[in-house]
Amino acid sequence: MYLALMVALPFLGAIAPLLVRHHSRRTISYAAGAVAVVSLLLLGYLTPSVLAGEVPQFLATWLPQLGLHVAFRLDGLSLLFAALILGIGLLIIIYAHFYLSQHDDAGRFYACLLLFMGSMLGIVTADNLILLWFFWELTSISSFLLIGFWFHQSNARRGARMALAITGAGGLALLAGILLIGNIAGSYQLDAVFAAADAIRAHSLYVPALLLVLIGAFTKSAQFPFQFWLPHAMAAPTPVSAYLHSATMVKAGIFLLARLFPVLGGTFEWFTIVTLVGLATMLFGAYFALLKNDLKGLLAFSTISHLGLITMLLGLGTHGALLAALFHILNHATFKAGLFMIAGIIDHETGSRDLRKLGGLRKAMPMTMWLAMITSAAMAGVPLLNGFLSKEMFFTEAYQQHLFGGLSWFIPVLVTLGAMLSVAYSIRFVYDVFFDKAHELPKQPHEPPIMMRVPVLILAALCITVGIAPMIMVSGFLTPALTSVAGADAEVYIALWHGFNLPLLMSVLALLGGIIIYLQRTELFNFNRQFDIRDAKDVFAGIVSRVTRFCDNLMQRIETGSLQRYMAALFILVLVFVIPELMNISALTGSRPQLDVDAISLSGAIILMAAAFGAVIFHRQRLTSLLMLSVVGLMVSLVFIQFSAPDLAMTQLVVEVVSILLMILALFFMPQRIPRSSTGGRVARDILIAGFVGGVVGSITFALLTRPFSSISDYFLANSVPGGGGTNVVNVILVDFRGFDTLGEITVLAIAAAGIHKLLNNLRPFMPSGDVDGRAWHQVKHPMMLQTISQLVLPLALMVSMYIFLRGHNLPGGGFIAGLVTAAAMILQYMANGVDWVKERFNYNYQSLAAIGVLIASLTGVGSWLFGANFLTSWFTYLDWPIVGKFEIATAILFDLGVYLTVIGATLMILANFGQMTTRHRPRQEGH
């Protein structure tokens, strides 16, 4: 429970900044900081058990048949990332308190930040792959909000859209990969997936699953060729860059690679793809980091480079490489978050981030200079700092690998080159800002407030202490993390000195080469100017524009506005797929005996067919065609009655009544007769298509009905009473067995009704002044006979409605039918007495009624959780009441009440609005 609370707390806390957004910035930041502190305390409470080898878990079943559970686990890998997420997150909250200006919406900022924090915690602690993907997408959405926080700036909006498009597309690929993995393993739970690792790697779908998962990881962690979105995300406020793009979000893809390494790693495909992509990303990021003149741009590309370094280590996959990857994840988060904060301090206190304008700040900002030197040196891999240790381990693994045979030598060479570039851009970050020639700046530089430096000071101290005493500082975290990734026999040993060896020589060459590259950087800048380098934002915008134009042209060709063409295309496609399959059936008639045709059934079928033909023949006379359709609906309800389906028959009848009313109201605004618009060729085409479709559907129906088949209805018949407490199987299915489907249906119904209501609300359609023959409408709006009958019918209809509602669990009826009966009775009042008359007596907001219905139905499902049952599980019992006798009480009636209210609200939202339009004014006769 503590684990679930730790994950849920940031989501709950995201509401707090919004609630107090009108308070002072201090109150808002304190509220956000309190959430991070409490979550850290919960993590601290669980940490000893994880370090002792245990794996705290939480499981709440959701949809067990689909393998979906709300499940969390805190193993060593989760602990490592959760500590980074919460620890650095708390420092970011402190830093942001001083960074944000008085004009920034602090409530919105901290709400989005906590939402992102909770999403990242969900990713690293998820014990179910589908749940992991859910939080994965939440990070994309919350990061979109954070990157575009300054939405008044064009570059922020464009950067946010680019990040969302790339990471969102990668998320879809990841979902496909997860579905393949779950299909092979038979479960989405991590323990089951880990147990099926050998079967997954040996499966024919392994390569597609691997590629899809890698696309998701590479897009999120800005790996080549998807690295271009990260630098443009630097339009976000610096606290966002320091948190999302150094310590957390871009590490999500790295976490995914580490999490699924026991399942997908260790193969030639894994090694080749992941190693080469990581190497290319490291070199690409390091090269362009040196060329950038913007401080955050330099750090963004350096982040890409270091993420490539970690990815490459995970691709190598040896015990030492995995340890180096996990160690560098910690180290990179500390020095890069500090560097981003320093860049924000410089921008905040000088008004500029341009390296060409900065310089000579060592005198005005000496403390910031020392912090920058420490964190930059850690990034460059200077001895006695944490970055040196993990980079030394990286050199060792790059040198010792022989997986490319005779070409294996190129990996340590290229790795050393990337390390040289890393040293060069680290020197540039420090020298060009603090030691180069001073320039005139927009603001007089000075040191920031002490508390703005404290988070950077803590991170710089960690860079030093970890670099001096790594086994004391981080071995406790790295051991269980490595065990989670590499296996049960994982051991962690980090030494400060390995003697004089080739990795040490590579480190020396990196430092010396980096100094030389920095000193000769002008030549590199001149070399780069000869290339026509386009801005990634412009390229991305161009691609989006071309895709949009292509889609527009395609839609203009497909969406002709002709419903006939749409239906014809759909039916032709059905025929193309179905007819070949029907041709493979040797005999259409099966072995099941057929029922005898009696005179009543034959008569009903003839009437049904005649009404259907009549609706087609008289389609240009709308009212006549509508009456024919009502006959078809009536006959269908009689068919339901004949085959012992009273619930369906009642539903069909009331739906037919309400539908006919709706169409009659709509006909008021439409021509009562329409001219012939179809050519002879089109009519012949439609007859041919309709004949084929009817023949195919009839053949399939006949083939099914004449063959024995097992139906799921046997299960519902056997479990209706013991499982749902009701003898009306149809109602029990709707409110219990498939209650979730019903909840979705009434939700869609309410949303659709609200949409129609809004569309009709301000609509002013043409109103005809007379009928088809030119006769003016009668002057009496509300005939007395209709008024009298409607008022007599209303209480009777309401009584019948309540009777149908209350008995629905055991006899034909239920909330849906009862709601339609009530709605029909209310519509009759509108028709007989007018809108104003009804509003005086029943002035209720139907939108609220529908919303209350959906809310009641949802809360009924949530209430099941309070008793440890699945969502929408119903409870029932029997009581002996005086006089009444034995009586059933079932919670399903509450759910049915929600259905009842939703149906009434949704139906009246549409019909009452239509009725109001027809009676808003009555056209007068000519001469009046």
N, C-alpha and C positions, 0 to 999 in steps of 0.2 A: 504493500500500500504506500510506503514511503517513496518507493521508486516512481509509482504512478503520480503521486502528489508532486514530486520534483519536476516531472515533465509538464504536468498540468498547470503548475503555479505561474510560469511566465505567461501562459495564455490568459489565465484569470487576471494576472497583474496587468496585462495589456489594456484592460478596461479601466484601471485606476487612473492612469494619466489623462484619459479622456474625460473621466468624471470630475477631475480637479483641474481641467485645462484652463479654467478661468481664475485659478489661484496663481500664486507667485511661481516663478520658475524654480525656486528653491523647493517648494512643496512638491512640485511635479517630479523633480529629479530625486528627491528623498524617497518618494513613493516607488519610483522605478528601482532605485538602489536597494530598497528594503526587499523587493522581490528577488533580486539577484543574491542578496545576502542569505535570505532564508533558503533559497534553492541550494546555495553553496553549503549551508549547514546540513541540509538533508543529504547532500552528496558526501559530506564529511562523515555523517553518521553511518552511511553504507560502505565507506571506503575500507575500514578494517576487515570486513568480511570478504571483500573482493581481493585484498592483498593476501588474505589467508587461503585463497584458492576457491572460495565459494562464488556462485553466480546468482545473486538475488534476482528473482523473476516475479512478474505480475501477469496474470492472465484473466481476461474477461471475455467470455465467448460472445461473438457477434452473429456471424452467419457460418456455423460450423460446416454445413453441407458444401459451402464454397471455399472452406479453408480460411475464412477471414476471422481474425480475433484481434482484440485490443490487447496486445502482448508486448511486454517490455522485459529487457534483460540488461544487467550491468556486469559485463565481464571486463577483463583487463583493457581491451581495446576501447570499449565504451567509456570506461573510467578515464582513460587518457584524454579522449576528446571532450568528454563532459567537463573535465577540469579546465581545459582550455576555453571552452565555450562560456562557462560561468565565471571563471577567474578573470579572463581578459574582458569579458562582458561587463563585469563590475568596474574594472578600471576605465573602460570606455564611457560608462555612465558618469563617472566622476569627471573625466576629461571633458565630456560634452557639456556638462553644466557650465563650464567656463568658456567653452568654444562658441556655443550658440549665441546669437545676438538677441537683443530684446524684440526684434521684429520676427524672429522665427517662431513657428508654432511648436513649442516644446512638448505640448501634450500629444500632438500627432507624431512627433519624432520618437518620443519614448514608447508610445504605443506600438509603432511599427518595429522599433528595436526589440521590444520584448516579444512581439509576435515572431520575429525572426529567431530570437534566442530559443523560444519554445520549439519552433520548427526544427532547428538544428539538434536540440536535445532529443526530439522525437526520432530523427534519422539515426543518431548514434546509439540509441537505446532500444530501437524497434526490434522485436523478436519475431516479426512476421514480415515477409518481403513486401506484401501489398501495403501494409501499414508504413513500412519504410518509404515506399514510393509516394504514399499520400503526404507524408511530411516533406519529402523531396520536392514535390510541387508547391507546397506551402512556402518553402524557402525561395522558390522562384518568384512567387507572388509578393512576398514580403520584401524581398530584395528589390523588386521593381518599384515598390512604394518608397523604399529608402533611397535608391539611386535617383529617382525623380522627385526627391523631397523638395528641392527648389524648382518646382514645376514652372515657375515664371521664366526660367532659362531654357532656351531652345536645346542647348547641348545636353542638359539634364534629361529632358523629355526623350531626345533621340537616343541617348545612352541607355536609358531605362527600357525603351522599346526593344533596342537591339539585344540587351541582356535577356529580356523576357522571351524574345523570339528564339534565341539560340538555346538557352537552357530549357525552355519549354519544349522545343522540338526534341532535344536530347532526352527529356523526361518521358516523352511518348515512346522513343526507342527503348529506353530502360524498362518501361512497362511491358513492352512486347517480349524483351529478354526475360523478365521475371516470370511472365506467363509460361514461356517455354521451360524455364527451370522448374517451376512448380508442377508443370505437366509431367516432366520426366521424374521428379522426385516424389510426386503424389501428394505433396503438401507444400505450403509456403512458410511453415514454421522453420526457424533456422536450424534447430537440432535435427529435424528430419532432412533438411537440405544438406547439412554437413554429413549426415550418415549416408546419403546417396551420392557422395562426391565422385566415387569411382564410376558409378553408373552414368552420371552426367557427363563425365569426361569421355566415356566410351560410346556415348549415344551419337546417332547420326545428326542430331540437332545441336550438338555441342558448339560447332563453329558459328551457326547463326545466333545462338544464344550469347556466345562470347562477344561477337561483333556488336550486337545490340546493347549489351551491358556496357561495353567499352565506349560506345558512342555517348551513352548517358553520362559516364564518368568523365570522358574527355571534354564534353561541352561544359559541364559544371566546373571543372578544374582548369579550364582555359588551355587545353593541350592542343598542339598543332594538329589539324589546321583550323581549330575553333578558337584560337587564342585572341582574335581581334576584338572581341567584345569587352574584354577586361580593361584595357586602357581607357576606353570611352566611358566606362562606369566610374571613372575618377571624377566625373562631374558631380558626384555625390558629396555631401559634407565630409570633411576629413575624418570625423569619428566613424562614419559609415565605412569609409575606405579602410581605416585601421582595423575594423572589426570584420567586415564581410570579406574583404579582398586580401587579407593577409593571414588571419587566424582561423576563420570559420567557413564561410560559404565555399570558397574555392578549395577548401580542404574536404568538402563533402565528397567530391569525386575521388579524392585520395582515400578517404575512409571506405568508400564503396569497394575500391580495388583491394584494400586490406581485408575488409570483411569477407569478400567472396574469393580471396586467394585460396583458402583451403578447398574451395569447390571448383573454381575455374583455372587456378594457377598450376604451374608445374608442367605445362605442355609446350611443345615447340611453337604453336600458334600464339600462346600467351607471351612467351619469351620474345618472340620476334616482333610482334606488334607493339607490345607495351614498352619494351626496351628502346626500339627505334623511335617511337613517337616521343618518349621521354627525352631521348638524346637530342632530337631535332628541336623540341620545345626549349630545352635548356640553352642551346646555342642561339636560337632565334631570339629568345628573350634577353640574353646577355648582350648580344650585339646591339639591339635597338635600345636597350637601357642606357648604354653609353652615349648614344646619339641624342637622347631627349634633353630638351632645355627646360622642361617643366619638372619641378621636384616630384610631384605625384606621378607624372608620366614615367620618370626614371624608376620610381619605386614600383609602379605597376608592371613594367617590363621585367624588372628584377624578380618580382613575384612570379611571373610566368616562368622565368628561368629556374627558380628554385623549385617550383611545382614540377617542372620537367625533371629535375634532379631526383626528386622523391619518386616520381613515376618510374623513372629508369631503374631505380633500386628495387622497386616492387616487381618490375619486369625481370630483373636478374633472378630474384626469388630464392637466393641462398639464405642460410641462417644469418650470416653476417650482413647481407644486403637488407634483409627485413629489419634487423635491429638498427642498422644505419638509417633506414627510412623512417622508422618510428622515432628515433632520436632526433633526426633533423626536423620532423614535424614539430616537435617541442621547441627546438632551437629557433626555427624560422618564425614560429608564432611570436616568440618573445622579442627577437631583435627587429622583425619587420613591423610588428604593431608599434613598437617604440619609435621606429623611424617615421612611420606615417604620422604619429602624434607630433614628432619634432617638425615634420613638414607643415603640419597644421599650425604649430606655434609660430614658425617663421612667417607663414602667410598671414596669420592673425596679427602679429606684432609689427610686420613691415609693410603689409598690403601687397606683397608680390610673391610668386613662386617661380619666377623666371630666373634661371641660373645666370643668364646674361646680364641681369640687372642687380643680382645679389652679389655680395662680397664685403669683406672686411667686418663681418658681424662679431668677430671674436672679442672685441672690446665692449660692444654694447650688450652682448648676450653670452657671457663666458660660461655660465652653467649649462645653457643649452648646447654650447659648443662641445663641452666634455661629454655630455650625454650622447650627442651625435657621433663623436669619435668612438665611444665605446660600442654603440650599436652598429655603426658602420664597420668597425673592425671585426665584430662578430660575424657580420654578413660576408666580409672578405675572407674570413678564415684565418685570422691572426692568432698565433698560439696564446694559450692561457684564457681563451674565450670559448664559449660553447660551440660557436660555428666552426672553429678549427677542428674540434674532436669529431663531429659528424662528417665534416668534409674529408678528414683523414681516413675515416672508415669508408667513405664513398670511393676515394682513390684506391684503397686496398681492394675493394670488390671489383672495381673497373679493371684493375690490373690482373686479378686472379681469374677472371672469367675466360673461358676458351670455347664459348658456344658458337662462335663464327669461324672456327677452324683457323686456317692460315690468315684470315683477315681480322682476327680478334684484336690485333695490335691497334687498329684504328680507334677503338673505343677509348682506351686510356689517353691516346693523343688528343682526341677531340674533347674529352673530359677536362684535360689540362688546359686546353685552349679556352673552354668555357669558364674555368676557374680564373684564368688571367683576366678575362673580360669582367668577371665579378669583382676582382680587386680594383680594376680600373674605374668602374662606375662607382664603387664605394669611395675611392679617393676623390673622385669628382664631387660626390655629394658633400664631402667635408671641406675640401680645399676651395672649391668655387664659391661656397657660401660664406665661409668664415675667414679664409686667408687670402683670397684673391683681391684685386683692386676694388675699393668701395665705389658704389654708384649712388646717385640720388634716388631715394625710395619714396613711395607715396606716403609712408608714415615714418615717424621717427622711431627707429628700432629700440626695443628695450626688453628686459626679461618679462615673461608672463607671470601671472599670479602663482604663488608657491604650490597651491593645490593642483594647478594645471600641469606642473612639472612632476608631481608625486607619482602618477601612474608610469611616466617614462622612467623615473628614478628606480622604481620597483623592478621594471623590466630590465633596465641596464644592470642592476644588482644581480638579477638572475643570470644574465649573460656571463658575469664574472664568476659567481659562485658555482654555477654548473660547470664552467670551463675549468675551475680549479679542483672541485670535488664532485665529479659526476656520479660516482657510485653512491655517495651519501645523499645527493640531491634528487636524483631521478631514477636510480636503479629499481627502487620500489615500485614505481609506476611502469617502467619499461618491462619488467619481468612478466607480470600478468598479461600485459598487452602483447608481448611477443609470444607468450603461450597461446593466446587466443588466435594468433595468425599462423604461427609456425608449428605448433604442436605442444604436447604435454611435457616434452623433455627440453623445453627452451631454457637457455641460460644466458644471463646478461653479464658481460664483463667489458668495462670501458676503462682503458688505461691512458694516462697522460703522455706516456713515452713508450714507443715501440722500437726504439733503437734506430740506427741509421739504415734505412731501407729505401726501396724505390718509391713507396707512397710519400715518405718524407721529402724525397727529392722532387716529387711532383708538386708538393706544397711549396717548396722553395722556388721552383720554377714558376708556379702560379703567382707568388708574391712579386718576384723580380719581373716577370713578364707583364704583370698588371701595371707595375710602375712605368715600365717602358711604353706600354700602350697608352697610358694616360699622358705621358710626356709627348708622345707623337700623335695625340688624338686629332690634331688639326689635319693631318694627312688622311686620317680615316674619315673625317667629316667631308673633306674635299672629294674623296673617292665615292662617298655615298651620294653626293649631290648630282652625280652624273646619271642617276637612276630617276625615272619618272615614277615617284612613289605617290600613290593616291591615298587619300584619307579613307580609312575603313568605313567610316560613317557614310561617306558619299557612295562608296561601292555597294554597301548594304542597302542604302536608300534606292540606288539604281536598280538593284536586283528586285527589291520589293515593288518598285514602280513597274518594271517589266512584267513581273508575275501578275500584278494587279490588272495591267492592260490585257494580258493574255486571258485572264479569267473573265474580264468584262466582255471581250469579244466572244469567248466561248459561251458565256451565259446569254448574250444577245442572240446567238444562233439557236441555243437550246430553249430559252424562255421566250417563246413567241407570244405568250399571252393567251394561247388557245388551249382550253381545257380538253377539247377533243383530241388534239395532237398529243398531249401528255398522256391521256388514258390509252390512246392507240399505241403509243410507244411502249407503255408499261405492259399492256396485254400481249403485244407482239413478242416482247422479251420473255414473258411467261410461256408463251406457246413454244418459243425456240428451245427453252430448257425442258419443258414438260413433255412435249409430244414424242421426242426420241425415247424417253423413259417408258412412256405408255406403250410404245411399239414393241418394247422388250417383253411385255406381258403376253403370255401365250393365250390365256383365257380371261376374259373380263369378269365372268361370273365365278364366284367362289363356291365353297362347299356348304356355307351356312344357309339353312332353310329360309325362304322368303315368306313374308307375311301375305295373307290374302288381301286383295283389294276389295273393300266394301263400298257400297253405294255412297255413304256419307263422305268417306275419304276421297272418292273419285269426284264427287260434286265439289268438295272444297278445293281440290286441285284445279278443276276446270275454272272455278271462280277466280282463284289466285292467278292463273295464267291469263284469263281474260282481263283482269284488272291491270296486270303488268303490261299486256299489249295495249290496253286503253291508255295507260299513262304515256306510252311511247307515241301512239297515234295522235292523241290530243295534246301533245307537248306544247303546241303553240297557243293553246287555250289554257293558261296557267291554272286557273281555279279548277277546271275540269280535271286536268292532269293531277292536281293536288288531291282531289277527292279520290281518284283512282289509286293513288299511292296509299291513302288511308285505308282503302279496302285491302290492299296487299298486306299492310301491317296488321289489320284485324284478322285476316286469314292465317297469318303466321302465328299469332297468339292462340288461335283455335288449334293449330297443329301442336303447339306446346301442351295445350290442355289434353288433347287426345293421347299424347305420349307421356302423360303423368308428370308434367313439369309445371305445377301451378305457380311457383315463384317466377319462372321465366315468363309465363303467360301474363301475370299481373304486371311485371316490369315492362313487358312489351306494350301492354295496353296504356299504361300511364305515360310511358315515353312517347307513344304514338300521339296521345292527346296533346302533350306539351309541345312536341315537334310540329304538329299541325297548327297549333296556335301561333308558334313562332313564325312559321312560313306564311300563315295568313297575314300576320302583321307586316312581314316583309313584302308581301305582294301588294300592299297598299301603295308602296313607293315604286312599283315596277309596272311596266305595260302589261295590261291584261291579255293582250294578244301580241304576238311577235311575228314579224314577216319571215317568210321562208329564206333562210340564209345558207343552207347547205345545198351544194350542187348534187346532181344525180350521181356523179362519180364518188363523191364523198359519202353519200348515203349508202351506195353499194359497198364501199370499203368498210363502213361501220357495221353493216349487216353481216358481211363476211367475217370480220373480226369477232363480233358478238356471237355469231353462230359457232365459230370454232371454240371460243372461250367457254361458252355454255356447254358445248359438247364435251370438252376436256374436263371441266369441273364436274359435270354429270357423270362422266365415265369414272373419274377418281372416286366420287362419292359412292357410286354403285359398287365398284370393286371393293371398297372398304367395308361397306355394309353387308356384303355377301360373303365375307371372310371372317372366321373366328379371330378374335383379338382379346387380349387382356387389357382391362382398363384400370386406371388408378382409382376409379370410383369405388372399387371394392374396398380399398384402404379407408377411404373417407366414410363409407357406410359402416365399417366395422369400428372406427374410432371416433365417430361423431359424438356419441353419448359419453363413453368413458374419457375421451380426450378433451372434448369441448363442452360437454354438459348440455347438449341440445339435440333434439330429434330432427330439426330442420337442417339437413345436411348442407344445403346451399348456403344458408346463413352462417352456419358454423365455419364453412370454408372461407367465407368473406371476412368474418370478424376475428377468426382465430388462426386456422391453418395457413391462410394466405392473407393475413391481416396487413402485412407490410405492402403487398401489392395494392390492397384497397386504400391504404394510406397514401401511396403514391398517386393513385387515380383521383382521389378527392382533392389532393393538392394541385394536380394538374387542372382539374375542373375549376377550382377556385381561381387559379392564376388565369386560365383562359377566360373565365367570366369577368374577372377584373379588367383584363385587356379589352374585351368587347365593350364593357361598360364605358371605359375611357374613350374608346373610338367613337361610340355613339353619343357620348355626353354632349359634345358641342357640334354634332353633325346637324346640318340644316338641309335636308334633301328636298327635292321637288315634290310637291304634294298635288296630286290630281284634283281637279274640282268636280269631277263626276265619274260615272262608271264608263264602261266600254262603249255604251250606246249614246253617251252624251248627256244622260240624265244626271241632274245635280244631286248631291247628297241630301238626305233628309235633314230638315232643320232640327228635329228632336235628337239631341245627342244621346240621351240615355232613356230608352223606352221604359215605361213604368213596369210592364210585365217582367222584363228582364231584371230590373232592379229588385222586384219583389221575390222572384225565384232565386236570384243569387244570394239574397240575404237569408232565405230559408235554407239554401243548400250549404252555406258556410259552416254553421255549427255541426250539421250532419257530417260534412266532409272532414272537419277537424276531429270529430269523435271517431269516425272510421279510420282516420290517419293514426290516431293514438292507439286504437285497437290493433291495427296492423303492425305498428311499431313495437308494442309491448309483447305481442305473441310471436314475433318474428324468429326467436331463437328455437322455438319448438314447432311452430306451424308456419305455413306460407306467409311471408311478410318480411319485415325488417326496415331498417332506417332509410334505405334508398327508395323503396316503394312508398313508404309513408311520407318521405320528404317530397316526392313528386306529387302525391295526392294533395298535400297541403299547398304546394306551389300552384297547382292547377286551380284549387279553390280560391286562392288569393288573386290569381290572374283573372278569374271570373268576376271578382269584385272590381278590378280595374276596368274591365270591359263594360260592365253594367253601370257603374257609378262614376267612373272617371278618376283620374289621378288625384285631383285635389281632394275629392271626397275621401279617398283611401288615406291620403297623407294626414288628414285631420284626425283620423281614428287610429292609424297605425303608421306613425312617422318614425320608421326605424331604418338605420343604415344597413343595407343588405351586404355591403362589403365587410362590415364588422361581423355580421352574422356568419358569413362564410369563413372568415378568419378565425372566429371563435370555435367553429366546428372543427377546423383543421387542428387548432391548438388542443382542444379536448381529446381528439383522437391521438395526437402525438403524446400528450401527457399520460394517456392510458398506457401507451407503450413504455414510456420512461418509468412509470410506476412499477412495472414488472421488475425493473432492475433493483428497486429498493428491497425486493424480496428474494433476490438472487436468481431470478428467472430470466429467460431470454426476452428480448424486446417483443412487446405485444403478446406475451403469453397470458392467456386469460385464466381466471380462477372462478370456481363455482362451488356452491354447496346447496343443500336442501334444508329448509326449516319447516317445522310444523307450526303454523299460525292458528290462533283461535278462529273458529268459524270457516276461515279460508281453507285450512287444512295444509297439506304438504305443498310447499312453494319453493321454487328455485330462485336463488340469487346468483347472478353471474356478472363479473366485471365487463364482459363483452357488451353489456347494454350501454356502458359509458362510451365505448368505442362506436357503437351503433348510433348513440346520440350525436357524436361528432359528425358521422356520415349524414345523419338526418338534417342537422343544422347547415352543413356545407351545401347539401343539395338544394335546400330551400333558398339559402342566400345566393348561390350561384345562378339558379334558375330565375329567381326574381330580379337579380341584377340585370339579366339580359332582357327578359320579357317585359318587365316594368318599364325599362328604358325605351324599348320599342313602342310599347303602348303609349308612353308619354309623348313620343314623337308624333304618333298618329292623332293624338287628341290635344296637342299643344294649341292648335287652332283649327277650326273647321272652315273649309272654304265656303264662302257664301254663294248663293245663287246669283245669276246674272241680274243686274239691276238693283241689288241690295247694297 
